[in-house]
Amino acid sequence: MRRAERFASRAEAYGPDMTLSLDLPPAPATAAQRAARPERPSVIELRLSAYAGHRRARFPLGRLTLLAGPSGGGKSTALRAYESLARLGSGAAVSEAFPDPAACVPERARPDAQRRRGFRIGCTADGPEGPVLLDVAVQAEPELRIVGERLSAGGVVLLETALRDPSRRTVQAAWYTAGSASVTRAPMPDDRLGTALLPLRVAGKTDGQRQVLAAAEQMVVALRSVFACDPRPDRMRAAVPVASGRLLPGCDNLAEVLWRTRSECAIRHGLLVAAVRDACAGPVTDVRADEVADGRVRAVLDRGNGPLTHFGRLGDGELRYAGLALVLLTGPGVLAVDRPGEVPDALQSLTVLADGFDRSLDVRQRAELLRLAARMCDRGHIRLLGTVSDASWAEGVEGATVVHVNYPGAD
């Protein structure tokens, strides 16, 4: 049986008999191979081996990816799975990453003799180290914990963890050292992703240790900068106080962000005005925030020919379009997102998760938003993963990848 199949069968059982065995490390890449690899780490595949209604599902991810399918087919589930992996990669506890773990367990999964049930999830991150794979087995019942993890590259396992004693809140981990001892073994907590902890545990003194660290850091950087955005028109219409100036996932404080960004970058603000002009009814000469009597600010459109139009008068489609356009044009410095501060901006990419990417948008608005997303994603500093019910309008658009999603057996 192949090594990946052994891991899958052990993870599905969630038992304490998971064994640890590591292969020899892969040969170092040549200079030509490293030069051909992307500098910005990014997730290029999401795997849901046994997660909610998904079985052995693989989703290829490009710079701009739309998950398309019927309602109830698993599009939003895949998006939430990606967000959960991102939280684990940021160092969050498994309870923070999966606030409703029971919903992640396959509906027909039967508990074992110890009443244990769980799910399996993973991804692939490409970057300077080449494709790096992460696979995680999570026990949801009777208590939430990570019971198995594997980090691999080039077909070779670099880190493997296994639950040996269910009575302890640790897993046994093994990773390469390639020093006097080829493998280092140590316990790790069962509520955190071992890959995210490796930079704190590995000294990096040997070639093997540096290889493990490089693969782990690539995965963490690829996962960490994620902004889940779902603009809420009902909240975007109100005036808001001026606070941090960082955009919230629901774009509730869009007016506050406009108040900050309009004076910070004239070029980006000009692009936002042009984008809103393309999608809103009537003329638009400016998009800004004005102060109201109690010191709060509200977003307004300047039509250039009379009274201002405040956002409270705009339709849901116009508001959702404006919120998503602002996200695509501003970047992580303006968004409420966790960023790896130790990594230069030039080596980072932000992934925007947009559930219902085309929700409430008319034909013109969704086409303009997709074109804007394609332009911004083509620059390499931002990626977008969104969901749509019907992607026929997006098929063939340069730069867009459409992945059709449906649970096995779903209508």
KOLBAVEX-767056 format. One record per residue (C-alpha): x, y, z; residue number from 1; chain. Coordinates in steps of 0.2 Angstrom, whole numbers, plus 2048, in hexadecimal, padded with zeros to 3 digits. Each point is the difference from the previous one (the first is absolute). Layout:
<torros>
  east  north   up  num  chaine
     X      Y    Z  NUM       A
...
</torros>
This chain:
<torros>
  east  north   up  num  chaine
   800    800  800    1       A
   806    811  7FC    2       A
   806    80C  80D    3       A
   7F1    80D  7FD    4       A
   7F4    7F2  801    5       A
   807    7F9  810    6       A
   7FE    812  808    7       A
   7EE    801  7F9    8       A
   7FB    7F0  808    9       A
   808    804  810   10       A
   7F8    811  801   11       A
   7EF    7FA  7FC   12       A
   801    7F4  80F   13       A
   806    80E  80C   14       A
   808    7F2  80A   15       A
   80F    801  80C   16       A
   80A    7F3  7F5   17       A
   806    80D  7F3   18       A
   812    7FC  7FD   19       A
   80E    80C  7FB   20       A
   80C    7FD  7F2   21       A
   809    80C  7F6   22       A
   809    7FE  7EF   23       A
   810    807  7FB   24       A
   7FF    812  7FC   25       A
   7FF    805  7ED   26       A
   80F    806  7F6   27       A
   802    813  801   28       A
   7F9    809  7F1   29       A
   80C    807  7F2   30       A
   802    812  7FD   31       A
   7F6    7FF  7F0   32       A
   7F2    7F7  809   33       A
   7FF    80D  80E   34       A
   801    80F  7F4   35       A
   7F0    7F9  7F7   36       A
   7F6    7FF  810   37       A
   7F4    80E  806   38       A
   807    80C  80D   39       A
   7F0    803  808   40       A
   7F9    7F1  80A   41       A
   7EE    7FC  7FC   42       A
   7F4    7F2  802   43       A
   7FD    7F7  7EF   44       A
   7F5    7F2  806   45       A
   7F3    7FD  80D   46       A
   7FC    7EE  805   47       A
   7F1    7FA  80A   48       A
   803    7EE  802   49       A
   7F2    7FD  80C   50       A
   7F8    811  805   51       A
   7ED    803  802   52       A
   7F9    7FA  7EF   53       A
   810    7FF  7F7   54       A
   809    7F0  7FD   55       A
   812    7FF  7F8   56       A
   7FC    812  7F8   57       A
   80E    80A  7F8   58       A
   7FE    812  7FB   59       A
   80E    808  7F5   60       A
   802    812  805   61       A
   807    80D  7F4   62       A
   803    813  803   63       A
   7ED    803  7FD   64       A
   7F5    7F1  804   65       A
   7ED    7FE  800   66       A
   7F8    7F1  807   67       A
   7F0    7FE  7F7   68       A
   7F1    7F4  804   69       A
   7EE    7FE  806   70       A
   7FA    806  811   71       A
   805    7F2  80D   72       A
   80E    7F9  7F5   73       A
   80E    805  80C   74       A
   807    810  7F9   75       A
   7FF    80A  810   76       A
   806    7F0  80A   77       A
   810    800  7F5   78       A
   802    813  803   79       A
   7FE    7FD  813   80       A
   80C    7F2  800   81       A
   80E    80B  7F8   82       A
   7FD    80D  80D   83       A
   802    7F3  80E   84       A
   810    7FA  7F9   85       A
   806    812  7FF   86       A
   7FC    803  812   87       A
   80A    7F0  805   88       A
   80E    807  7F6   89       A
   7FF    810  809   90       A
   803    7F6  811   91       A
   7EE    800  805   92       A
   7F9    7F2  80B   93       A
   7F6    7F3  7F8   94       A
   7F1    806  809   95       A
   802    811  7F8   96       A
   803    7F9  7EF   97       A
   7F1    7F4  801   98       A
   7F2    809  80B   99       A
   7F3    7F3  7FB  100       A
   80A    7F0  7FE  101       A
   7F1    7F4  7FF  102       A
   7FB    809  7F0  103       A
   811    7FB  7F8  104       A
   7FD    7ED  804  105       A
   7F9    7F6  7F1  106       A
   7EE    7FD  804  107       A
   801    7ED  7FD  108       A
   811    7FE  80A  109       A
   7FE    7F3  80D  110       A
   808    801  811  111       A
   80E    7F3  804  112       A
   800    7F6  810  113       A
   806    80F  80A  114       A
   7F2    80A  7F9  115       A
   80C    80B  7F6  116       A
   7FB    809  7EF  117       A
   809    80D  7F7  118       A
   805    807  7EF  119       A
   80F    802  7F4  120       A
   806    810  7F7  121       A
   80F    806  7F7  122       A
   808    80B  7F3  123       A
   80F    803  7F5  124       A
   80B    810  800  125       A
   80B    804  7F2  126       A
   80F    80C  802  127       A
   813    801  801  128       A
   801    7EE  807  129       A
   7F5    7F9  7F3  130       A
   7EF    7F8  804  131       A
   7FE    7FC  812  132       A
   7F1    7F5  806  133       A
   7F8    801  811  134       A
   7F3    7F3  806  135       A
   7F7    801  810  136       A
   7F5    7F4  809  137       A
   7F4    807  80E  138       A
   7F6    7F7  80D  139       A
   7F0    809  803  140       A
   7F8    7F4  80C  141       A
   800    7FD  80F  142       A
   80D    80E  801  143       A
   807    80B  7F3  144       A
   813    7FD  7FD  145       A
   80C    7FE  7F2  146       A
   805    7EE  7FF  147       A
   80A    7FF  7F0  148       A
   80A    80C  7F5  149       A
   80C    7FE  7F2  150       A
   80B    80D  7F7  151       A
   808    7F9  7F0  152       A
   80A    806  7F1  153       A
   806    7F7  7F1  154       A
   7F7    7F0  805  155       A
   80A    800  811  156       A
   7F9    803  811  157       A
   808    80E  809  158       A
   7F5    800  810  159       A
   7F4    7F4  807  160       A
   7F6    800  80F  161       A
   7F5    7F2  808  162       A
   7F5    7FD  80F  163       A
   808    7F3  80B  164       A
   7F7    802  811  165       A
   7EE    806  7FF  166       A
   801    804  813  167       A
   80E    80E  7FD  168       A
   7FD    810  7F7  169       A
   80F    7FE  7F5  170       A
   805    7F7  7F0  171       A
   811    7F9  7FC  172       A
   809    809  7F2  173       A
   80F    7FC  7F5  174       A
   80A    80B  7F5  175       A
   810    7FF  7F6  176       A
   810    807  807  177       A
   80D    7F7  7F5  178       A
   80D    802  80E  179       A
   807    7F3  80C  180       A
   7EE    7FA  801  181       A
   7F6    800  7F0  182       A
   7F0    803  809  183       A
   7FA    80A  80F  184       A
   7F1    7FA  80A  185       A
   7F7    80B  80C  186       A
   7EE    802  807  187       A
   7F6    80E  7F9  188       A
   7EF    807  806  189       A
   7F1    7F8  7F8  190       A
   7F6    811  7FE  191       A
   80D    809  7F5  192       A
   807    7FC  7EE  193       A
   811    7F9  802  194       A
   806    808  7F0  195       A
   7FC    811  807  196       A
   80A    7FC  810  197       A
   810    7F9  7F7  198       A
   809    811  7FE  199       A
   7FF    801  814  200       A
   806    7EE  802  201       A
   80E    7FE  7F2  202       A
   810    808  802  203       A
   805    7FF  7ED  204       A
   812    7FB  803  205       A
   800    7F1  7F3  206       A
   7FB    7FF  7EE  207       A
   7F2    7F5  805  208       A
   7F9    80C  80D  209       A
   802    80F  7F4  210       A
   7F6    7F6  7F3  211       A
   7F2    7FC  80C  212       A
   800    812  806  213       A
   7FF    807  7EE  214       A
   7F1    7F4  7FC  215       A
   7F7    805  810  216       A
   803    812  7FE  217       A
   7FA    800  7ED  218       A
   7F0    7F7  806  219       A
   7FD    80C  80E  220       A
   803    810  7F5  221       A
   7F4    7F9  7F3  222       A
   7F2    7FD  80C  223       A
   801    80E  80C  224       A
   7FB    810  7F6  225       A
   7ED    7FC  7FD  226       A
   7F2    80D  800  227       A
   7EE    7F8  800  228       A
   7F5    80E  7F8  229       A
   7EE    800  7FF  230       A
   7F9    812  7FF  231       A
   7F0    803  80A  232       A
   7F6    80E  7F7  233       A
   7F5    802  810  234       A
   80F    805  80A  235       A
   809    80A  7F3  236       A
   7F2    80D  7FF  237       A
   803    807  812  238       A
   80C    80E  806  239       A
   80E    7F8  80A  240       A
   80D    807  80D  241       A
   812    802  7FA  242       A
   80B    7F3  808  243       A
   80E    7F5  7FA  244       A
   7FC    803  7ED  245       A
   802    7ED  7FC  246       A
   7F2    7F9  7F6  247       A
   7F5    7F3  808  248       A
   7FB    7F0  7F7  249       A
   7EE    806  7FE  250       A
   806    811  7FA  251       A
   7F5    808  80E  252       A
   80D    80E  802  253       A
   803    804  7EE  254       A
   7FD    812  803  255       A
   80D    800  80D  256       A
   80D    7F8  7F4  257       A
   7FB    80D  7F3  258       A
   803    80E  80C  259       A
   812    7F9  803  260       A
   805    7FA  7EE  261       A
   7FA    80E  7F6  262       A
   80F    80B  806  263       A
   80C    7F2  801  264       A
   802    7FA  7EE  265       A
   7F8    80B  7F2  266       A
   804    7F3  7F3  267       A
   7F7    7F2  808  268       A
   7F2    80B  805  269       A
   7FE    806  7EE  270       A
   7FF    7ED  7FB  271       A
   7F2    7FE  80C  272       A
   7F6    80F  7FA  273       A
   802    7F9  7EE  274       A
   7FB    7EF  805  275       A
   7F0    806  80A  276       A
   7FC    80B  7F1  277       A
   800    7F1  7F5  278       A
   7F3    7F7  80B  279       A
   7F5    80E  807  280       A
   7F1    807  7F8  281       A
   802    813  7FB  282       A
   810    80A  800  283       A
   80E    7FE  80D  284       A
   80E    80D  802  285       A
   806    7FB  812  286       A
   7FD    7F3  80E  287       A
   804    806  811  288       A
   7FB    801  812  289       A
   7F8    810  808  290       A
   7FF    804  812  291       A
   7EE    801  807  292       A
   7FB    80A  80F  293       A
   805    7F4  80E  294       A
   812    7FD  7FA  295       A
   7FC    7F0  7F6  296       A
   803    7FF  7EE  297       A
   7F5    7F9  7F2  298       A
   805    7FB  7EE  299       A
   7F9    80B  7F2  300       A
   801    801  7ED  301       A
   804    811  7F8  302       A
   7F6    801  7F0  303       A
   808    810  7FB  304       A
   7EF    808  7FC  305       A
   7F8    804  811  306       A
   7FC    7F8  811  307       A
   80B    7F1  806  308       A
   7F8    7EF  7FF  309       A
   804    7F6  811  310       A
   802    7EE  7FF  311       A
   7EF    7FD  809  312       A
   7F8    804  7F0  313       A
   809    7F3  7F6  314       A
   7FA    7EF  7FB  315       A
   807    7F0  807  316       A
   80A    7FC  7F0  317       A
   808    811  800  318       A
   805    7FE  812  319       A
   807    7EE  7FE  320       A
   80A    805  7F1  321       A
   807    80F  808  322       A
   806    7F6  80F  323       A
   808    7F2  7F6  324       A
   808    80D  7F4  325       A
   807    809  810  326       A
   808    7F0  806  327       A
   808    7FC  7EF  328       A
   807    811  7FE  329       A
   807    803  812  330       A
   809    7F1  806  331       A
   805    7F9  811  332       A
   806    810  807  333       A
   7EE    806  801  334       A
   7F7    7EF  804  335       A
   7FD    7F8  811  336       A
   80B    7F1  7FB  337       A
   80F    7F7  809  338       A
   810    803  7F6  339       A
   811    7F8  803  340       A
   809    810  805  341       A
   811    7F7  7FF  342       A
   7FE    7FD  7ED  343       A
   803    80E  7F3  344       A
   7F0    806  7F8  345       A
   808    7FB  7EF  346       A
   7FF    7EE  805  347       A
   7EE    800  806  348       A
   7F0    7FE  7F8  349       A
   7EF    804  807  350       A
   7F2    7F3  7FD  351       A
   7EE    807  800  352       A
   7F2    7F4  804  353       A
   7F0    807  7F8  354       A
   7F1    7F5  804  355       A
   7F2    805  7F4  356       A
   80C    80A  7F4  357       A
   7F1    804  7F4  358       A
   7F3    802  80D  359       A
   7F4    80E  7FD  360       A
   80A    806  7F1  361       A
   7F8    803  7EF  362       A
   808    7FA  7F0  363       A
   80B    810  7FD  364       A
   806    801  813  365       A
   805    7EE  800  366       A
   80A    801  7F0  367       A
   808    810  805  368       A
   805    7F9  811  369       A
   807    7F0  7F8  370       A
   80B    80B  7F4  371       A
   806    80A  80F  372       A
   804    7F0  80A  373       A
   809    7F9  7F1  374       A
   80B    80F  7FE  375       A
   804    801  812  376       A
   804    7ED  802  377       A
   80B    801  7F1  378       A
   80C    80B  809  379       A
   804    7F2  80C  380       A
   7FD    809  811  381       A
   7EE    7FA  802  382       A
   7F6    7F0  7FD  383       A
   7EE    7FE  800  384       A
   7F5    7F0  804  385       A
   7EE    803  7FD  386       A
   7EF    7F7  7FF  387       A
   7F3    802  7F3  388       A
   7F0    7F6  7FB  389       A
   803    801  7EE  390       A
   810    804  7F8  391       A
   7FB    7FF  7ED  392       A
   804    813  800  393       A
   811    7FE  806  394       A
   805    7F1  7F5  395       A
   80E    805  7F4  396       A
   805    810  809  397       A
   813    802  800  398       A
   808    7FD  811  399       A
   7F0    7F8  808  400       A
   7FF    7ED  805  401       A
   7EF    7F9  802  402       A
   7FF    7F0  80A  403       A
   7EF    7F7  801  404       A
   7FB    7FA  811  405       A
   7F3    7F3  805  406       A
   7FF    7F4  80E  407       A
   800    7EE  7FB  408       A
   7EE    7FB  7FC  409       A
   7F9    812  802  410       A
   7F4    806  7F3  411       A
</torros>
